[in-house]
Amino acid sequence: MAPRRYFTAPVAAVIFSISGSVALADVTPQQVWDDWESYLGLYGYGVEATTSQAGGTLNVTGLKMTMAMPEDEGMLAITLPDIGFADNGDGTVSVLMPDLMPITITAGDDEGQTFETVLNYRTQGFTMIASGDADQMAYDYKADTVTMELGDMIVDGTPTEFGKASMTISDLTGSSVTTTGDMRDLEQTFKSGTVAYVLDIVDPETNATMAAQGTMDSFEYAGSGTLPTDMDATDMAAMLEAGFTMQGTMKIGPGNSAFAFEENGDSFKSVSTSQGGTLGLMMDATKLGYSGETRDMEMTLETSDLPFPVQFASQTLGFDLTMPVAKSDTPQDFSASITLSDVTMSEPIWALFDPGQQLPRDPATVDIDLTGQARLMFDLLDPENAETMENLETPPAELNALTLNNLTVRLAGAELTGQGDFTFDNSDLESFGGMPAPLGGLDLRLVGGNGLLDKLVAMGLLPQDQASGARMMMGLFARPGEGEDTLVSRIEVNEEGHVLANGQRLK
C-alpha cells in the first residue's frame, strides 16, 4: 500500500473548499466523513463508498461520485483511491490519503461515446486536521508541494495521446470553517508560494499544437459563501432563489507566462510578465459582480501574419462590473468601470501608420467609470427566460439613471475628460425616437483636439474635408476654454425635452 499523507479535500474539484480554523468541540471520524458526503451531495454528486473501522481510523474504500451532465449530455463519474479518517485522541481527526492519488474521471454522452481521463494528484508534506463538531467543522491544512498532472486519456476505448499538462503549488497553507444549519455557511482562506504550470498538447485530428508555461510568485484567496442544504447545483436560478451566495478575492503575485500555437503553417506566440494583480467575484439572488486588475504588464506578440514582433506595456489594466440579475419592480443599482493606464506600444506598430513620427508616443490612458440604476423585466440567470428574451419586441430592462463619474481618454497628445448625470423617463419613448427621455447634463473638456486633427491631416490619415467637418461639429457643441487648444462643452437636456449645448438650444 502506498504511504499515506494528510489531504485537504474530498476531490480535486473542491480541493480547497472544505478546509479551516481552530474549533473547541470534539469531532469524530464518522462526523468528518458525513460532512464530506453532505458537501458533495450539495453539488449534485451521488456518492458510493464502503466504510470500515480499524481501531481509531474510519477507512473509506471504493469511493465513486456520479453526476448527470446538463441537457442530457450523459454522466460524469469520478473515482478516488482509498482514504482514511484517523482519530487523534484529542478531539481532532486527521484525513489520510496516499502521496499519489489518481483521480479517474469518466463521462459518456447519450450517443454512446465515452471519455476517460486520469488526473494524478501528488503531494509532499501534506497534513490536514479536522476539528469542531457536526454543526461547525473546521479544517486546517498545509503542504510543501501539491501537483496536479494529466495522466492517461481514453476516448471510446482507445488510448489517445493528447500531450502534457501539469500545475505545481508550493508552500501551501489554508483553512476553512463550515457551519451547518438551515443553510451551510463557508469561510475559507489559503495562500501559497510559487505556482507553476506547463501545457503541451496536440490535437490528434488536426495536429495543431498548443504550448504554454508560466509561474507566479504567490497566490492568495479569501472568500465566503452560503449554500442551501437542498440546492440543485445544475439550476443556478433556483440556487440563488434558495439563498446561494458567494464572494471571494484572489491575489496573484508577480509572474510570467509564454504561449505558442501552430496549425497548418499559421503560428502565434506571446510572452508576458506582470507585477501581479487581483480577481474578484460575488453573486447573490439580486446581483452579480466581477473585478480584476493587472499591474505593470509587458507583452510581446509574434504572429505569422506580421514580419515583426509586437510589444505592449501598461501600468494598470483593470475592470469592475456589478449588475442586477433578478426581476424587480423597483430600480436596482449597477456599476461598470474600465481602466487602461499608461499603455505603450513598440515603434514598429507606430511606424505602420506614422512613419514620420508626427504623433507623440506618450503613454495612452482610458479610464471610464459609470454607475446607475436599471429595472430588469426577467431573471437573467433563469434558462427558461432565454428564449422569451430572444423573441421580445421590447427591451428586457429599463434604464432609470446613469452617472458618468469619470471619463478620461488620453492619446496621441490629446485629452478628453468628462462627468455627467442623467435620469430617464421610461413612460416617454417618443420624444427621443424610442429611447427613454433623459434629464440631466454632461460636462466635457478637450485639450489638443485641433492639434491632433492637424497631424492626422498631415499624415494623410484624415481627409481635409472630414477634418473641417469635425471642426464645425466642435464649434457647434463646444466653446473655447482656458489654455491653448482647449474646448469645453456643457450638454443639457431640460424638463421640456430641450437639448442645450452651452446654453444654446439644439433641439
N, C-alpha and C positions, 0 to 999 in steps of 0.2 A: 504493500500500500504506500502511496506517495506520502511524504511528510506533510503534516498539516500546519497551516498558519491561520491567523485570525483574519476574518474577511469583513468587508464593510457593508454589503447589501445583498439581497436575495438574487438579483440578476444584474447583468451589466447595464441594462437599460435604466435601472433605478438604483445604480450602484452608490450614488451619494445621497439618496433621498431619505433614508431612514437611519441616519447616523447622529450623537448628541452630548448633552452636558450632564453634570452630576445630579442624581436624584437620591433621596434619602431612604425610601422604602425598599423592601426586598422584591426581587423579581426571580421567577423560576425559568428553567429551560423551556418548559411547555408553554409558558406565557409568551416568551420571545418568539417561538415558532408560530403560535397562534397569531401574534401581531404581524408576522411576515405574511401568513396566509390571508389575513384580513386586508392588508395593504395591497397585495397583488390582486385580490378579488375586486377591490375598488376600481382598478384599471381594466377590469373585464377579463382577467385571466382565470380559467379553470385550473385548479391545482390538483395534481395527483402525486401521492408520495406514500411511502411506508415508513413508519416510525417505530423505533425500538429503544428500550432503556438499557444502558450498560453502566452500572454504578451511578455516578452523578452526571452522566452525559446522555442526552437525547440524540440519537442518530436518525437522520432523515436520508432515506435511500430511494432511488428510482424517481427523483423529482422531475416532473414534467408539467409544463404550463402550456395551455392552449387558448387561442382566441380566434373568434370568427373575424375575418377581414371585412372591411367595409364593402358595401354594394355587392355582396355575394361573390367576392373575388377568391373565396377559398378559406383555408385555415392556416393559422400560424402556430407552430409548435416549438417550444424551447425546452431543451433537455439539459440538466445540470448534473455534475458529479455529486457524490455523497457529501453531505455536510453534517456538522455536529454542533450541539449547544451544550457547553460544559458548565456545570455549577461550580463557582469558585469558592463556595463556602462562606462568603461574606455578603451575600445578598445580591451579587452581580453574576453575570453569565458571559462566558467567552464564546464567540461564534467562530467555529473552526472550519477551515477549508484547505484543500491542498495548494501547494505553491503554484502548480499548473492546473488550471481549471478550464478544460474545453467546454465551450457552450455551443451546443448544436441547435441551429435554427432551421426549421423545415416549414415550407409553405407550398401550397398547391391551389390551382385555380379550378373553376367549375368545368373546365375543358379537359381535365386530367393531367395537365402539365405540373411537374414537381420541381422544386428547387430546394437544395440543402446546402448549408454552409456551416463551417465551424469557425468560431472565434476563440482563439487561445488567450486566456486571461492569466497573466503571470504576475506574481507578487514577490517582493523581498522585504523581510522585516515588517510584515503586516500584522497588526494587532487591532482587535475590536472588542470593546466591553459594553454590554448592555446592562442598564440599571433602571431603577424605578419600580413601577408596578403595572398592573394590567391597564390602568386608566391613563397613566402618564409614563411613557417609556422613553429612556434616553440612551443614546449610543455615542461613544467616543471612539475614534479610530485614527490610526497613523500608519504610514508605510514609508520605507526607504525608496522603493520604486513600484510603480504599477504600470504594466504594459498590456495593451490590447493589440493583437495582430490577427490578420486574416489567415485562416487555415485552408482546409480543403473545400472545394466547391463542386457540387454535382448537380447537373441540370438534366432532368428526365432520365436519371440513372447513369449518365455518362460523366466521368470526371472532366472538369473544364479548367484549363489554365487561364486564369484571369489576371494574375500578377501579384504584387505585394502591396500590403497596406498595414501600417502599424502606428501606434502612438504610445509614448512613454512619458509618465508623470513622475517627477522626483520629489522627495521630501514632502509627502502629502500628510496633512492633518485635517481633521474635521470633526464636527459634532452636529447632532440633531436631536430634537425633542418632539415627540408626537403625543398629543393629548386627545383622548377619545371620549366623546360624549354623544350629544345629538349630532355633532359634526366631528370631523377629525382635523385638528389643527396641527400644523407643522411649522417648525422654525429650524433653520439649518444654516450652517456656515462651513466653508472649507477653504483651504489655501494650499498652495504648493510652491515648490521651486521651479526648476526648468521643465517646460513641456516641449517635447519634440515629436514631430510626425514625419512619416515618409509614405509616399504613394507612388506606385509604378505599375500601371495597368495597361493591358492590351485588349481591345475589343476583338473577340475571336471571329466575328463576322466580317468586319471591315479592315482589321489590322491597324486601326487608329490607335495611337499611343498617347498616354497622358501621364506625366510625372510631376510630382510636387513634393517639396520638403520645406520644413521650417522649424523655428524654435521661438519660444517666448521665455523670458527670464523668470516670470512668475505668473500666477493665476490665483484669483480670489473670487469667492461667491458668497453672498449673504442674501437670504430670502425667507419668505414665509408664505403660507397658504392655508386654505380651508377646503376640505374635501367632504362632500355629502356622503354619509355612510351607505347610501343606496344608489349612488350615481351610476349612470350609463356612460362609460368612457368613450363610446362611439357617437354620442349625441351631445355636442358642445352646448347647444342652446338649452337643452334640458339640464345639463350640469350647472350652467350659470344660474338658471332659474331656481335650482335646488340649493344654491348658496356657494358654488365653487368660486374661489378667489385665488389669485397668485400674484406675487410681486417679488422681484429679485434683481440684483445688480451684480454684474461680473466686472472685475477689474483685471486688465491684461497688462503685463509688464513689457518693457522694450523687447523687440523681436525682429526677425527677418523671415522672408519666405521666397521661394523660387517655384515657378510653374512653367511647364512646357507641354504643348500639344502639337501633334503632327498627324495629318491624314491626306493621302493622295497628293503628296508634294507640297501641300499648304502647311505652314507652321506658324506658331505663335508662342512667344516666350515672355516671361516677366520676372523681374527681381525687385523686391521691395524691402524696405526697412522702416521701422517706426519706433517712437519712444513710448508706445503703449496706448491704452485707451480704456473706454468703458462701454458696456452694453446693458441696457435696462429693459425690463418687460413687466407690465402689470395688466391684470384683467379681472373684471368682476362683472356682475349682471348688467351694469349700466355703461361701462366704458372699457376701452382698450388703449394701451399706451406702449409706445416703443421709443427708445432713445439710444443714442450711440455717439461716440467721439473717438477719433484717432488723432494723435499728436505727432507733429514733426515727421510726416511721412515722406519718403522718397521712393520713386518707382521708375524703372526703366523697362520699356516695352520693345520687343522686336517682332516683326511680322514679315512674312514673305511678300506682302503687298507693298512694303516700303523698303527703299535701299539703305536706310539708316535707322539707328535706334531712336526711340522717342523717350524723353525724360520729363518727368513731372515731379514737383515737390509742393508741399503745403505745410503750413504751420498747424492748422486745425481743420479737420473735416468732421462736421457734427450735424445731427438732426434730432428732433424731438417732436413726437406726434402723439396727441391724445384725442380720441374721438368717441362719441357715444355709439353704442351698438344696440340699444334697446328702444323699442317703440315707446313713445311718450306723448302725453297730451300737453306738456309744457316744454319750453326750450331747454336744451342741455348745453353745457359748456364744451367747447373744443379748442384745441390749440395746435399750431404747427410752426416749426422753425427749422431753418437750414443755415448752416454756416460753412463757408469755404473761405478761409482766411489766408492771405499771403501765398497765393498759388502762383507758381512759376513753371515755365516750360523751356525746353532746350532750344538753342539758337536754330538748329535745322528746321524746326517747326515754324518759327517766326519767319525764316527765310523763304518758306513756301509762298507766303503772301506779302511779305515786306522785306525784300532783299536789300532795299536801300536804307533800312533801319530808320524810317521816318517816325515810326511809333515807338514811344518809350517802353522799355522792357520792365517797367515797375511791376512788382507782385500785384496780382488781382485779388479782389475780395468780393464775395457775395454774401450778404447777411440779411435774411428775411425772417421776421417774427410776427406771426398772426395769432390772434385769439378771437373768439366769437361764440355765438350761440346758434343752435340749429335744433329742429324738431324732426325726429325720424317717424315715418309712417309704418315701418316694418322693423321686426327684429332682424338685424343684418346677418347674424350668425345662425339663423334657423334655415337649414337647407330647403325646407318646404316653401320658403318665400322666394327662392331664387328664380323659379320660372315665372312667378307672379310679377316680380320686379322687371323681368325682361320684357313683359308684354304691357307694361304700364304706359299710359298716354300722358301721365303727369309725373313730375319728379318724385322720387321716393323720400325726399326730405325737404323741409322748408328752412331757408336761411333767414335768421331773425336779426342777427347783429354780427358785425365784422369790424375788428380793430387792427389796424396796421401799427404795431408798436414800434417797429423799426424796419426801414428799408435802406440798405447801403449796397451800392454797386460801384466798385472802383476798378477801372480797366483802361489801359492804354492812355493814361494821362487825364481821363475824365472821371468825375464822381457824381453819382446821383444819390440823394438821400431823401427820406420822406417819412411822414407819420400821418395817420388818418383814423377816422372813426365814423361808422355808419350804422344805422338801424334800417330794417326793411319791413315794408308793409305787404304782407302776402295776400291781403284781400284786394290789392290793386295790382293787377297783372296787365293792365292796358297802357298806362302812362309811359312805360319804358319797354314796349314791344315784347311783352310776355315775361319779363323778369319782375320780381317784386320791387315796388317803388322804394328807392333809397332816400335816406335823410341823413345829412351829415357833411363832413368836409375832409379834404385831403391836402396836406401841405408838402410841396416838393421843392427841392433845390438842386440845380445842375451847375457844376463847375467844370469848365473846359470843354463844353459841348461843341461850341463853334470851332475851336481849335482842332478837335477830333474830326469834325466834318471836313475841314480844310485838308487834313492829312489824308483822309480816305479818298478825296477827290484827286489829290496829287499822286496817290499810289495807283489810281485807275480802278479802285475797287468800288467807287460810288460815282455814277454819272453826275455831271454838274446840275442837270435839271432836277434830279431827285434830291440833291443837297439843297437846292433852292427851295424845293417844296418842303423839306424838313425845317428850314429856317422860317418859312412862313407859318408853319404849324406852331413852332416855338414862340413866334411873335404873337400868335393868336392866344395861346394858353399861358404865356409867361411874360414877366417883366424883368428888367434889369435889377440885379441885387447888388449888395456891397461886394466890392472886389472885382478884379478883371475877369472877363468872360464868365460871369455868374448870372444865372437866371433863377428866379423864384416864381412859384405859382401856388395859388390857393384855389382849389376846385371845390365848389359847394353845390349841394342840392338842398333847396329850402322846402318848407312845408307846402308851398304852392306847386311844387314839382319843377321849379325853375332850376336850370343848371347855370351856375355862375363861374367865371374864371377871373379871379382878381377883381370881383365886383361887377364885371361886365356879363350881361345875360347872353348865354349861348343857346338856350332852349327855353 
